[in-house]
Amino acid sequence: MLHTLLTPRLLILATFLASVTFVQFRGRVRHKFSRLVADHANLLAPYNSLMYLFSAVKAKPYADVREFPELRQVTEQWQMIREEALKLFDEGHIRAASGYNDIGFNTFFKRGWKRFYLKWYGDFLPSASALCPKTAELLAKIPSINAAMFTLLPPGSRLELGSAVIEVSAEPHTGCGQFVQRFGVEAMKFVNSPLGRQLHLRGINARVIRAGTVRVGDRARKLT
């Protein structure tokens, strides 16, 4: 009996099922059963389990930004990065995949999500070096950055802020009289232009999906 249970096939199956169970139940939020069974993360569960168990990063929802002081270079150069991002958007380079060649984000694309890759676990993409050379050069100086991209959030996208979840609404966030007083009429016209609204330069409106607590320093995480 014991010899039958310890056959290689059954051991492999048991290891796979244990990995799937560990990955799916390690967090607080649960998928519906139908979604859980069809989740593509199950295929990578054995690999991901090893990464979770032996990672040098502590097991917590968000990494402390103080653990990555090298990222200050990115924060300090935000204006330069924004300028190149605006140019990419204006030229139509920030877009959804043209086919099923980016399956990891296929669900996001269905909701209108758009992106432009700068780096993805390897060398910088030729398109990034050619179209946004300053940003690519900056990121190349920070070896700890394995992946980077520009993205756009469409209406219906959900964000987790602290323990709360909000959903981006289609109604644009426009400037008010106080905004004009602070930044001027030209700034108001710019943020309310077609480009300004598409880039959410004035910010976004959203509705609360799950009430929670948001504290200074909490990370924003895209759910859908």
Rosetta constraint file for C-alpha pairs under 8 A:
AtomPair CA 1 CA 5 HARMONIC 6.45 0.50
AtomPair CA 2 CA 6 HARMONIC 6.26 0.50
AtomPair CA 3 CA 7 HARMONIC 6.71 0.50
AtomPair CA 5 CA 10 HARMONIC 6.49 0.50
AtomPair CA 5 CA 11 HARMONIC 7.73 0.50
AtomPair CA 6 CA 10 HARMONIC 6.55 0.50
AtomPair CA 6 CA 11 HARMONIC 6.15 0.50
AtomPair CA 7 CA 11 HARMONIC 6.25 0.50
AtomPair CA 8 CA 12 HARMONIC 6.08 0.50
AtomPair CA 9 CA 13 HARMONIC 6.19 0.50
AtomPair CA 10 CA 14 HARMONIC 5.96 0.50
AtomPair CA 11 CA 15 HARMONIC 6.05 0.50
AtomPair CA 12 CA 16 HARMONIC 6.16 0.50
AtomPair CA 13 CA 17 HARMONIC 6.18 0.50
AtomPair CA 14 CA 18 HARMONIC 6.02 0.50
AtomPair CA 15 CA 19 HARMONIC 6.13 0.50
AtomPair CA 15 CA 46 HARMONIC 7.58 0.50
AtomPair CA 16 CA 20 HARMONIC 6.26 0.50
AtomPair CA 16 CA 45 HARMONIC 7.23 0.50
AtomPair CA 16 CA 46 HARMONIC 6.10 0.50
AtomPair CA 17 CA 21 HARMONIC 6.14 0.50
AtomPair CA 18 CA 22 HARMONIC 6.13 0.50
AtomPair CA 19 CA 23 HARMONIC 6.16 0.50
AtomPair CA 19 CA 45 HARMONIC 5.29 0.50
AtomPair CA 19 CA 46 HARMONIC 5.16 0.50
AtomPair CA 19 CA 49 HARMONIC 6.08 0.50
AtomPair CA 20 CA 24 HARMONIC 6.04 0.50
AtomPair CA 20 CA 42 HARMONIC 5.44 0.50
AtomPair CA 20 CA 45 HARMONIC 5.23 0.50
AtomPair CA 20 CA 46 HARMONIC 7.28 0.50
AtomPair CA 21 CA 25 HARMONIC 5.97 0.50
AtomPair CA 22 CA 26 HARMONIC 5.74 0.50
AtomPair CA 22 CA 49 HARMONIC 7.26 0.50
AtomPair CA 23 CA 42 HARMONIC 7.82 0.50
AtomPair CA 23 CA 45 HARMONIC 6.24 0.50
AtomPair CA 23 CA 48 HARMONIC 7.58 0.50
AtomPair CA 23 CA 49 HARMONIC 6.62 0.50
AtomPair CA 24 CA 30 HARMONIC 7.41 0.50
AtomPair CA 24 CA 36 HARMONIC 7.52 0.50
AtomPair CA 25 CA 30 HARMONIC 7.20 0.50
AtomPair CA 31 CA 35 HARMONIC 5.83 0.50
AtomPair CA 31 CA 36 HARMONIC 5.36 0.50
AtomPair CA 32 CA 36 HARMONIC 5.95 0.50
AtomPair CA 33 CA 37 HARMONIC 6.18 0.50
AtomPair CA 34 CA 38 HARMONIC 6.43 0.50
AtomPair CA 35 CA 39 HARMONIC 5.88 0.50
AtomPair CA 37 CA 42 HARMONIC 7.91 0.50
AtomPair CA 38 CA 42 HARMONIC 7.96 0.50
AtomPair CA 40 CA 44 HARMONIC 7.51 0.50
AtomPair CA 41 CA 45 HARMONIC 6.07 0.50
AtomPair CA 44 CA 48 HARMONIC 6.02 0.50
AtomPair CA 45 CA 49 HARMONIC 5.83 0.50
AtomPair CA 46 CA 50 HARMONIC 6.59 0.50
AtomPair CA 47 CA 51 HARMONIC 6.49 0.50
AtomPair CA 48 CA 52 HARMONIC 6.09 0.50
AtomPair CA 49 CA 53 HARMONIC 6.07 0.50
AtomPair CA 50 CA 54 HARMONIC 6.02 0.50
AtomPair CA 51 CA 55 HARMONIC 5.47 0.50
AtomPair CA 52 CA 59 HARMONIC 7.78 0.50
AtomPair CA 57 CA 63 HARMONIC 7.66 0.50
AtomPair CA 58 CA 63 HARMONIC 7.75 0.50
AtomPair CA 62 CA 219 HARMONIC 6.81 0.50
AtomPair CA 63 CA 67 HARMONIC 7.39 0.50
AtomPair CA 64 CA 68 HARMONIC 7.72 0.50
AtomPair CA 65 CA 69 HARMONIC 7.17 0.50
AtomPair CA 70 CA 142 HARMONIC 6.76 0.50
AtomPair CA 71 CA 75 HARMONIC 6.74 0.50
AtomPair CA 71 CA 142 HARMONIC 7.73 0.50
AtomPair CA 72 CA 76 HARMONIC 6.08 0.50
AtomPair CA 73 CA 77 HARMONIC 6.37 0.50
AtomPair CA 73 CA 138 HARMONIC 7.87 0.50
AtomPair CA 74 CA 78 HARMONIC 6.30 0.50
AtomPair CA 74 CA 138 HARMONIC 7.49 0.50
AtomPair CA 74 CA 139 HARMONIC 7.70 0.50
AtomPair CA 77 CA 81 HARMONIC 6.37 0.50
AtomPair CA 78 CA 82 HARMONIC 5.99 0.50
AtomPair CA 79 CA 83 HARMONIC 6.23 0.50
AtomPair CA 80 CA 84 HARMONIC 6.54 0.50
AtomPair CA 80 CA 134 HARMONIC 7.68 0.50
AtomPair CA 80 CA 135 HARMONIC 7.53 0.50
AtomPair CA 81 CA 85 HARMONIC 6.18 0.50
AtomPair CA 81 CA 134 HARMONIC 7.69 0.50
AtomPair CA 81 CA 135 HARMONIC 5.78 0.50
AtomPair CA 82 CA 86 HARMONIC 6.05 0.50
AtomPair CA 83 CA 87 HARMONIC 6.32 0.50
AtomPair CA 84 CA 88 HARMONIC 6.22 0.50
AtomPair CA 84 CA 131 HARMONIC 7.97 0.50
AtomPair CA 84 CA 132 HARMONIC 5.68 0.50
AtomPair CA 84 CA 134 HARMONIC 7.97 0.50
AtomPair CA 84 CA 135 HARMONIC 7.48 0.50
AtomPair CA 85 CA 89 HARMONIC 6.22 0.50
AtomPair CA 85 CA 132 HARMONIC 7.74 0.50
AtomPair CA 85 CA 150 HARMONIC 6.96 0.50
AtomPair CA 86 CA 90 HARMONIC 6.07 0.50
AtomPair CA 87 CA 91 HARMONIC 6.24 0.50
AtomPair CA 88 CA 92 HARMONIC 6.27 0.50
AtomPair CA 88 CA 93 HARMONIC 5.23 0.50
AtomPair CA 88 CA 94 HARMONIC 6.24 0.50
AtomPair CA 88 CA 131 HARMONIC 7.27 0.50
AtomPair CA 88 CA 132 HARMONIC 7.79 0.50
AtomPair CA 89 CA 93 HARMONIC 5.75 0.50
AtomPair CA 89 CA 94 HARMONIC 5.30 0.50
AtomPair CA 90 CA 195 HARMONIC 7.75 0.50
AtomPair CA 93 CA 116 HARMONIC 6.68 0.50
AtomPair CA 94 CA 114 HARMONIC 5.92 0.50
AtomPair CA 94 CA 115 HARMONIC 5.04 0.50
AtomPair CA 94 CA 116 HARMONIC 4.92 0.50
AtomPair CA 94 CA 150 HARMONIC 7.21 0.50
AtomPair CA 94 CA 151 HARMONIC 7.10 0.50
AtomPair CA 94 CA 152 HARMONIC 7.80 0.50
AtomPair CA 95 CA 113 HARMONIC 7.77 0.50
AtomPair CA 95 CA 114 HARMONIC 4.42 0.50
AtomPair CA 95 CA 115 HARMONIC 5.42 0.50
AtomPair CA 95 CA 116 HARMONIC 6.80 0.50
AtomPair CA 96 CA 109 HARMONIC 6.00 0.50
AtomPair CA 96 CA 112 HARMONIC 7.31 0.50
AtomPair CA 96 CA 113 HARMONIC 6.41 0.50
AtomPair CA 96 CA 114 HARMONIC 4.49 0.50
AtomPair CA 96 CA 115 HARMONIC 6.22 0.50
AtomPair CA 97 CA 101 HARMONIC 6.89 0.50
AtomPair CA 97 CA 102 HARMONIC 6.52 0.50
AtomPair CA 97 CA 109 HARMONIC 7.37 0.50
AtomPair CA 97 CA 114 HARMONIC 7.83 0.50
AtomPair CA 100 CA 106 HARMONIC 7.41 0.50
AtomPair CA 102 CA 106 HARMONIC 6.46 0.50
AtomPair CA 105 CA 109 HARMONIC 6.43 0.50
AtomPair CA 106 CA 110 HARMONIC 6.58 0.50
AtomPair CA 107 CA 111 HARMONIC 7.07 0.50
AtomPair CA 107 CA 224 HARMONIC 7.68 0.50
AtomPair CA 108 CA 112 HARMONIC 6.79 0.50
AtomPair CA 108 CA 113 HARMONIC 5.36 0.50
AtomPair CA 108 CA 224 HARMONIC 6.07 0.50
AtomPair CA 109 CA 113 HARMONIC 4.77 0.50
AtomPair CA 109 CA 114 HARMONIC 6.79 0.50
AtomPair CA 111 CA 154 HARMONIC 7.06 0.50
AtomPair CA 111 CA 156 HARMONIC 7.13 0.50
AtomPair CA 111 CA 157 HARMONIC 7.27 0.50
AtomPair CA 111 CA 224 HARMONIC 7.79 0.50
AtomPair CA 112 CA 153 HARMONIC 7.70 0.50
AtomPair CA 112 CA 154 HARMONIC 5.68 0.50
AtomPair CA 113 CA 151 HARMONIC 7.36 0.50
AtomPair CA 113 CA 152 HARMONIC 6.07 0.50
AtomPair CA 113 CA 153 HARMONIC 5.76 0.50
AtomPair CA 113 CA 154 HARMONIC 5.94 0.50
AtomPair CA 114 CA 151 HARMONIC 5.55 0.50
AtomPair CA 114 CA 152 HARMONIC 5.28 0.50
AtomPair CA 114 CA 153 HARMONIC 7.27 0.50
AtomPair CA 115 CA 149 HARMONIC 6.55 0.50
AtomPair CA 115 CA 150 HARMONIC 5.43 0.50
AtomPair CA 115 CA 151 HARMONIC 4.22 0.50
AtomPair CA 115 CA 152 HARMONIC 6.45 0.50
AtomPair CA 116 CA 149 HARMONIC 5.44 0.50
AtomPair CA 116 CA 150 HARMONIC 5.10 0.50
AtomPair CA 116 CA 151 HARMONIC 6.50 0.50
AtomPair CA 117 CA 125 HARMONIC 7.34 0.50
AtomPair CA 117 CA 128 HARMONIC 6.98 0.50
AtomPair CA 117 CA 148 HARMONIC 6.42 0.50
AtomPair CA 117 CA 149 HARMONIC 4.37 0.50
AtomPair CA 117 CA 150 HARMONIC 6.58 0.50
AtomPair CA 118 CA 124 HARMONIC 6.18 0.50
AtomPair CA 118 CA 125 HARMONIC 6.17 0.50
AtomPair CA 118 CA 127 HARMONIC 7.93 0.50
AtomPair CA 118 CA 128 HARMONIC 5.09 0.50
AtomPair CA 118 CA 129 HARMONIC 7.92 0.50
AtomPair CA 118 CA 136 HARMONIC 6.72 0.50
AtomPair CA 118 CA 147 HARMONIC 7.44 0.50
AtomPair CA 118 CA 148 HARMONIC 5.33 0.50
AtomPair CA 118 CA 149 HARMONIC 4.99 0.50
AtomPair CA 118 CA 150 HARMONIC 7.50 0.50
AtomPair CA 119 CA 123 HARMONIC 6.56 0.50
AtomPair CA 119 CA 124 HARMONIC 4.70 0.50
AtomPair CA 119 CA 125 HARMONIC 6.04 0.50
AtomPair CA 119 CA 128 HARMONIC 7.75 0.50
AtomPair CA 119 CA 146 HARMONIC 6.85 0.50
AtomPair CA 119 CA 147 HARMONIC 4.99 0.50
AtomPair CA 119 CA 148 HARMONIC 5.12 0.50
AtomPair CA 119 CA 149 HARMONIC 6.83 0.50
AtomPair CA 120 CA 124 HARMONIC 7.20 0.50
AtomPair CA 120 CA 125 HARMONIC 7.89 0.50
AtomPair CA 120 CA 146 HARMONIC 6.18 0.50
AtomPair CA 120 CA 147 HARMONIC 4.40 0.50
AtomPair CA 120 CA 148 HARMONIC 6.54 0.50
AtomPair CA 121 CA 146 HARMONIC 4.84 0.50
AtomPair CA 121 CA 147 HARMONIC 5.62 0.50
AtomPair CA 122 CA 146 HARMONIC 7.01 0.50
AtomPair CA 124 CA 128 HARMONIC 6.71 0.50
AtomPair CA 124 CA 129 HARMONIC 6.83 0.50
AtomPair CA 124 CA 136 HARMONIC 7.24 0.50
AtomPair CA 125 CA 129 HARMONIC 6.55 0.50
AtomPair CA 126 CA 130 HARMONIC 6.16 0.50
AtomPair CA 127 CA 131 HARMONIC 5.87 0.50
AtomPair CA 128 CA 132 HARMONIC 5.43 0.50
AtomPair CA 128 CA 133 HARMONIC 6.67 0.50
AtomPair CA 128 CA 136 HARMONIC 6.42 0.50
AtomPair CA 129 CA 133 HARMONIC 4.67 0.50
AtomPair CA 129 CA 136 HARMONIC 5.74 0.50
AtomPair CA 129 CA 137 HARMONIC 7.75 0.50
AtomPair CA 132 CA 136 HARMONIC 6.30 0.50
AtomPair CA 133 CA 137 HARMONIC 5.94 0.50
AtomPair CA 134 CA 138 HARMONIC 6.20 0.50
AtomPair CA 135 CA 139 HARMONIC 6.21 0.50
AtomPair CA 136 CA 140 HARMONIC 6.07 0.50
AtomPair CA 137 CA 141 HARMONIC 6.77 0.50
AtomPair CA 138 CA 142 HARMONIC 7.35 0.50
AtomPair CA 139 CA 143 HARMONIC 7.77 0.50
AtomPair CA 139 CA 145 HARMONIC 7.11 0.50
AtomPair CA 152 CA 199 HARMONIC 7.23 0.50
AtomPair CA 153 CA 157 HARMONIC 6.22 0.50
AtomPair CA 153 CA 168 HARMONIC 7.96 0.50
AtomPair CA 154 CA 168 HARMONIC 7.30 0.50
AtomPair CA 154 CA 170 HARMONIC 7.91 0.50
AtomPair CA 155 CA 167 HARMONIC 7.64 0.50
AtomPair CA 155 CA 168 HARMONIC 4.99 0.50
AtomPair CA 155 CA 169 HARMONIC 4.99 0.50
AtomPair CA 155 CA 170 HARMONIC 4.90 0.50
AtomPair CA 156 CA 167 HARMONIC 5.69 0.50
AtomPair CA 156 CA 168 HARMONIC 5.22 0.50
AtomPair CA 156 CA 169 HARMONIC 6.10 0.50
AtomPair CA 156 CA 170 HARMONIC 7.54 0.50
AtomPair CA 157 CA 167 HARMONIC 5.55 0.50
AtomPair CA 157 CA 168 HARMONIC 5.39 0.50
AtomPair CA 157 CA 222 HARMONIC 7.51 0.50
AtomPair CA 157 CA 223 HARMONIC 7.46 0.50
AtomPair CA 157 CA 224 HARMONIC 5.38 0.50
AtomPair CA 158 CA 165 HARMONIC 6.72 0.50
AtomPair CA 158 CA 166 HARMONIC 5.59 0.50
AtomPair CA 158 CA 167 HARMONIC 4.33 0.50
AtomPair CA 158 CA 168 HARMONIC 6.35 0.50
AtomPair CA 158 CA 222 HARMONIC 6.08 0.50
AtomPair CA 158 CA 223 HARMONIC 5.37 0.50
AtomPair CA 158 CA 224 HARMONIC 5.27 0.50
AtomPair CA 159 CA 165 HARMONIC 5.57 0.50
AtomPair CA 159 CA 166 HARMONIC 5.39 0.50
AtomPair CA 159 CA 167 HARMONIC 6.36 0.50
AtomPair CA 159 CA 168 HARMONIC 7.93 0.50
AtomPair CA 159 CA 220 HARMONIC 6.42 0.50
AtomPair CA 159 CA 221 HARMONIC 5.51 0.50
AtomPair CA 159 CA 222 HARMONIC 4.58 0.50
AtomPair CA 159 CA 223 HARMONIC 5.58 0.50
AtomPair CA 159 CA 224 HARMONIC 7.46 0.50
AtomPair CA 160 CA 164 HARMONIC 5.70 0.50
AtomPair CA 160 CA 165 HARMONIC 4.39 0.50
AtomPair CA 160 CA 166 HARMONIC 6.53 0.50
AtomPair CA 160 CA 220 HARMONIC 5.61 0.50
AtomPair CA 160 CA 221 HARMONIC 5.04 0.50
AtomPair CA 160 CA 222 HARMONIC 6.34 0.50
AtomPair CA 160 CA 223 HARMONIC 6.71 0.50
AtomPair CA 161 CA 165 HARMONIC 6.04 0.50
AtomPair CA 161 CA 166 HARMONIC 7.62 0.50
AtomPair CA 161 CA 214 HARMONIC 6.06 0.50
AtomPair CA 161 CA 218 HARMONIC 6.62 0.50
AtomPair CA 161 CA 219 HARMONIC 6.22 0.50
AtomPair CA 161 CA 220 HARMONIC 4.82 0.50
AtomPair CA 161 CA 221 HARMONIC 6.73 0.50
AtomPair CA 162 CA 212 HARMONIC 7.15 0.50
AtomPair CA 162 CA 213 HARMONIC 5.96 0.50
AtomPair CA 162 CA 214 HARMONIC 4.69 0.50
AtomPair CA 162 CA 215 HARMONIC 6.76 0.50
AtomPair CA 162 CA 218 HARMONIC 5.36 0.50
AtomPair CA 162 CA 219 HARMONIC 6.52 0.50
AtomPair CA 162 CA 220 HARMONIC 7.18 0.50
AtomPair CA 163 CA 211 HARMONIC 7.55 0.50
AtomPair CA 163 CA 212 HARMONIC 4.80 0.50
AtomPair CA 163 CA 213 HARMONIC 5.47 0.50
AtomPair CA 163 CA 214 HARMONIC 6.61 0.50
AtomPair CA 164 CA 208 HARMONIC 7.62 0.50
AtomPair CA 164 CA 209 HARMONIC 7.65 0.50
AtomPair CA 164 CA 210 HARMONIC 5.33 0.50
AtomPair CA 164 CA 211 HARMONIC 5.02 0.50
AtomPair CA 164 CA 212 HARMONIC 4.02 0.50
AtomPair CA 164 CA 213 HARMONIC 6.05 0.50
AtomPair CA 164 CA 214 HARMONIC 6.83 0.50
AtomPair CA 165 CA 208 HARMONIC 6.22 0.50
AtomPair CA 165 CA 209 HARMONIC 5.37 0.50
AtomPair CA 165 CA 210 HARMONIC 4.88 0.50
AtomPair CA 165 CA 211 HARMONIC 6.77 0.50
AtomPair CA 165 CA 212 HARMONIC 7.49 0.50
AtomPair CA 166 CA 206 HARMONIC 6.04 0.50
AtomPair CA 166 CA 207 HARMONIC 5.51 0.50
AtomPair CA 166 CA 208 HARMONIC 4.46 0.50
AtomPair CA 166 CA 209 HARMONIC 5.14 0.50
AtomPair CA 166 CA 210 HARMONIC 6.85 0.50
AtomPair CA 167 CA 206 HARMONIC 5.19 0.50
AtomPair CA 167 CA 207 HARMONIC 5.39 0.50
AtomPair CA 167 CA 208 HARMONIC 6.47 0.50
AtomPair CA 167 CA 209 HARMONIC 6.51 0.50
AtomPair CA 168 CA 204 HARMONIC 6.82 0.50
AtomPair CA 168 CA 205 HARMONIC 6.04 0.50
AtomPair CA 168 CA 206 HARMONIC 4.28 0.50
AtomPair CA 168 CA 207 HARMONIC 6.73 0.50
AtomPair CA 169 CA 204 HARMONIC 7.55 0.50
AtomPair CA 169 CA 205 HARMONIC 5.61 0.50
AtomPair CA 169 CA 206 HARMONIC 4.95 0.50
AtomPair CA 169 CA 207 HARMONIC 6.86 0.50
AtomPair CA 170 CA 205 HARMONIC 7.69 0.50
AtomPair CA 171 CA 205 HARMONIC 6.56 0.50
AtomPair CA 172 CA 197 HARMONIC 6.53 0.50
AtomPair CA 172 CA 200 HARMONIC 7.52 0.50
AtomPair CA 172 CA 204 HARMONIC 6.37 0.50
AtomPair CA 172 CA 205 HARMONIC 6.49 0.50
AtomPair CA 173 CA 197 HARMONIC 7.90 0.50
AtomPair CA 173 CA 200 HARMONIC 7.45 0.50
AtomPair CA 173 CA 202 HARMONIC 5.95 0.50
AtomPair CA 173 CA 203 HARMONIC 5.88 0.50
AtomPair CA 173 CA 204 HARMONIC 5.28 0.50
AtomPair CA 173 CA 205 HARMONIC 5.75 0.50
AtomPair CA 174 CA 191 HARMONIC 7.47 0.50
AtomPair CA 174 CA 192 HARMONIC 6.32 0.50
AtomPair CA 174 CA 202 HARMONIC 6.22 0.50
AtomPair CA 175 CA 179 HARMONIC 5.51 0.50
AtomPair CA 175 CA 180 HARMONIC 7.21 0.50
AtomPair CA 175 CA 188 HARMONIC 6.13 0.50
AtomPair CA 175 CA 191 HARMONIC 7.69 0.50
AtomPair CA 175 CA 192 HARMONIC 7.64 0.50
AtomPair CA 175 CA 202 HARMONIC 6.71 0.50
AtomPair CA 176 CA 180 HARMONIC 6.58 0.50
AtomPair CA 177 CA 181 HARMONIC 6.33 0.50
AtomPair CA 178 CA 182 HARMONIC 6.28 0.50
AtomPair CA 179 CA 183 HARMONIC 5.98 0.50
AtomPair CA 179 CA 184 HARMONIC 7.35 0.50
AtomPair CA 179 CA 188 HARMONIC 7.32 0.50
AtomPair CA 180 CA 184 HARMONIC 4.51 0.50
AtomPair CA 180 CA 185 HARMONIC 5.46 0.50
AtomPair CA 180 CA 187 HARMONIC 7.44 0.50
AtomPair CA 180 CA 188 HARMONIC 6.21 0.50
AtomPair CA 183 CA 187 HARMONIC 5.92 0.50
AtomPair CA 183 CA 188 HARMONIC 7.52 0.50
AtomPair CA 184 CA 188 HARMONIC 6.56 0.50
AtomPair CA 185 CA 189 HARMONIC 6.26 0.50
AtomPair CA 186 CA 190 HARMONIC 6.17 0.50
AtomPair CA 187 CA 191 HARMONIC 6.26 0.50
AtomPair CA 188 CA 192 HARMONIC 6.21 0.50
AtomPair CA 189 CA 193 HARMONIC 6.03 0.50
AtomPair CA 190 CA 196 HARMONIC 6.06 0.50
AtomPair CA 191 CA 195 HARMONIC 7.77 0.50
AtomPair CA 191 CA 196 HARMONIC 4.35 0.50
AtomPair CA 191 CA 197 HARMONIC 6.29 0.50
AtomPair CA 191 CA 200 HARMONIC 7.68 0.50
AtomPair CA 191 CA 201 HARMONIC 5.46 0.50
AtomPair CA 191 CA 202 HARMONIC 5.80 0.50
AtomPair CA 192 CA 196 HARMONIC 5.52 0.50
AtomPair CA 192 CA 197 HARMONIC 5.63 0.50
AtomPair CA 192 CA 202 HARMONIC 7.84 0.50
AtomPair CA 193 CA 197 HARMONIC 6.11 0.50
AtomPair CA 194 CA 198 HARMONIC 6.24 0.50
AtomPair CA 195 CA 199 HARMONIC 6.24 0.50
AtomPair CA 196 CA 200 HARMONIC 5.99 0.50
AtomPair CA 196 CA 201 HARMONIC 5.32 0.50
AtomPair CA 196 CA 202 HARMONIC 7.58 0.50
AtomPair CA 197 CA 201 HARMONIC 6.44 0.50
AtomPair CA 197 CA 202 HARMONIC 7.53 0.50
AtomPair CA 200 CA 204 HARMONIC 5.96 0.50
AtomPair CA 214 CA 218 HARMONIC 6.54 0.50
